[in-house]
Amino acid sequence: MRKIHGGFNQVGSEASSDEEEEGSEDAEDDDEDQQPAPSSVINISIYNKKTQHNELFCVLLDSGTLGCLATVEAVNRAGIKQQTATKPKSSRTAARIFHTTHYAQVRQHRILELNSKRKLQRLKVNVAPGPLGFYDFILERRYMTRYGIDLLFSQG
């Protein structure tokens, strides 16, 4: 099984609660000794047949999401046709619930951090009507299971 060390991305690491801020000085000393949290953000490459170039996309691996998502801009940049879904779909992420009416089929893509030469086949994504934060795609738990990706949130 492939392992990717995961943790909060930059946006998540900036968030803090009042309880954390009220910690003792010892807690602040512990923070200085810790390494930055690894990220669950990867890059994928999709070949656009129209432009004959590989397009790079920023992807969030989200084990809590059911349903892969892509932005309209990412689908267009990849040169992929959108199709109308027979029924509207809902995908829940940590940020919010996305209601989608279109989907797209990515025929092949590459995960650059794992093995950039291996082409991964068939990725169905629901096309989000708005932005996905800092990401072009959000890939779900079943996607990670399919390709043997295990997010490790601890160093031990």
C-alpha positions as CSV (number, residue, x, y, z in Angstrom):
1,M,0.0,0.0,0.0
2,R,1.3,3.5,-0.9
3,K,1.6,5.8,2.0
4,I,1.2,9.6,2.0
5,H,1.9,11.4,5.2
6,G,-1.2,13.5,5.8
7,G,-2.1,16.4,8.0
8,F,-3.7,19.8,7.8
9,N,-3.0,21.9,4.8
10,Q,-1.9,25.5,5.2
11,V,-5.5,26.6,5.6
12,G,-6.3,24.0,8.3
13,S,-3.1,24.7,10.2
14,E,-3.9,28.3,10.6
15,A,-7.2,27.5,12.4
16,S,-7.0,27.3,16.1
17,S,-9.5,27.3,19.0
18,D,-9.6,29.4,22.1
19,E,-8.7,26.4,24.1
20,E,-5.4,25.9,22.3
21,E,-4.5,29.5,22.7
22,E,-5.0,29.4,26.5
23,G,-2.3,26.6,26.8
24,S,0.6,27.0,29.1
25,E,4.1,28.2,28.1
26,D,5.2,24.5,28.1
27,A,2.8,23.9,25.3
28,E,4.5,26.7,23.3
29,D,7.9,25.1,23.9
30,D,6.6,21.8,22.6
31,D,5.3,23.5,19.4
32,E,8.8,24.8,18.6
33,D,10.2,21.3,18.7
34,Q,7.6,19.8,16.3
35,Q,8.1,19.5,12.6
36,P,5.5,21.1,10.3
37,A,2.5,18.9,9.7
38,P,2.7,17.0,6.4
39,S,0.0,17.8,3.9
40,S,-2.6,15.7,2.1
41,V,-2.3,17.8,-1.0
42,I,-0.9,16.2,-4.2
43,N,-0.5,17.2,-7.8
44,I,-2.0,15.3,-10.7
45,S,-1.3,15.6,-14.4
46,I,-4.0,15.3,-17.1
47,Y,-3.2,15.3,-20.8
48,N,-5.3,17.7,-22.8
49,K,-5.8,16.4,-26.3
50,K,-6.9,19.7,-27.7
51,T,-3.8,21.6,-26.6
52,Q,-1.5,18.6,-26.6
53,H,-0.1,19.5,-23.2
54,N,-0.1,18.0,-19.8
55,E,-2.0,20.2,-17.4
56,L,-1.1,20.2,-13.7
57,F,-3.8,20.4,-11.0
58,C,-3.8,20.8,-7.2
59,V,-5.7,18.0,-5.5
60,L,-6.9,17.5,-1.9
61,L,-7.1,13.9,-0.8
62,D,-10.0,13.9,1.6
63,S,-10.8,10.7,3.4
64,G,-14.0,12.2,4.8
65,T,-15.5,13.0,1.4
66,L,-17.8,10.7,-0.5
67,G,-17.7,11.7,-4.2
68,C,-14.9,13.1,-6.2
69,L,-15.2,16.8,-7.1
70,A,-13.7,19.1,-9.7
71,T,-14.1,22.8,-10.5
72,V,-15.6,23.9,-13.8
73,E,-12.3,25.6,-14.6
74,A,-10.3,22.5,-14.0
75,V,-12.5,20.4,-16.2
76,N,-12.3,23.0,-19.0
77,R,-8.5,23.3,-18.6
78,A,-8.2,19.5,-18.9
79,G,-10.2,19.6,-22.1
80,I,-12.9,17.2,-20.7
81,K,-16.5,17.3,-21.7
82,Q,-19.1,17.9,-19.0
83,Q,-22.2,15.7,-19.0
84,T,-25.5,16.3,-17.3
85,A,-26.2,13.9,-14.5
86,T,-29.5,12.0,-14.5
87,K,-30.1,13.1,-10.9
88,P,-28.4,16.0,-8.9
89,K,-25.7,14.7,-6.5
90,S,-24.5,16.0,-3.1
91,S,-21.0,15.7,-1.9
92,R,-20.1,16.5,1.7
93,T,-16.7,17.9,2.5
94,A,-15.3,19.4,5.7
95,A,-16.0,22.9,4.3
96,R,-19.5,22.4,3.1
97,I,-22.0,20.3,1.0
98,F,-21.7,20.7,-2.8
99,H,-24.8,20.1,-4.9
100,T,-23.8,19.2,-8.5
101,T,-25.8,18.6,-11.7
102,H,-22.9,17.7,-14.0
103,Y,-20.1,15.2,-14.1
104,A,-17.0,14.5,-16.2
105,Q,-14.9,11.4,-16.9
106,V,-11.1,11.7,-16.7
107,R,-9.8,8.9,-18.9
108,Q,-6.2,9.0,-17.6
109,H,-4.3,10.9,-15.0
110,R,-1.0,10.7,-13.1
111,I,-0.2,11.3,-9.5
112,L,3.2,13.1,-9.6
113,E,4.1,12.4,-6.0
114,L,3.7,8.6,-6.3
115,N,4.8,7.4,-9.8
116,S,4.5,10.0,-12.5
117,K,4.9,7.3,-15.2
118,R,1.9,5.2,-14.3
119,K,-1.3,6.3,-15.9
120,L,-4.3,5.8,-13.6
121,Q,-7.5,5.0,-15.4
122,R,-11.1,6.3,-15.3
123,L,-11.9,8.9,-12.7
124,K,-15.5,10.2,-12.5
125,V,-15.8,13.6,-10.9
126,N,-18.8,15.6,-10.0
127,V,-18.4,19.2,-11.3
128,A,-18.8,21.7,-8.5
129,P,-20.7,24.9,-9.5
130,G,-18.2,27.1,-7.6
131,P,-14.7,27.0,-6.2
132,L,-13.2,24.3,-4.1
133,G,-11.0,26.5,-2.0
134,F,-7.4,26.3,-3.1
135,Y,-7.9,23.1,-5.0
136,D,-8.9,22.0,-8.5
137,F,-10.0,18.6,-7.4
138,I,-11.1,16.9,-4.2
139,L,-10.6,13.1,-4.3
140,E,-12.6,10.9,-2.0
141,R,-11.9,7.9,0.2
142,R,-12.9,5.3,-2.4
143,Y,-10.4,6.8,-4.8
144,M,-7.6,6.4,-2.3
145,T,-8.7,2.8,-1.5
146,R,-8.8,2.0,-5.2
147,Y,-5.2,3.1,-5.7
148,G,-3.9,1.9,-2.3
149,I,-3.2,5.4,-0.9
150,D,-3.1,5.4,2.9
151,L,-2.9,8.8,4.6
152,L,-0.7,8.7,7.7
153,F,-1.5,11.5,10.2
154,S,1.2,10.4,12.7
155,Q,4.9,10.0,12.4
156,G,5.0,6.9,14.7
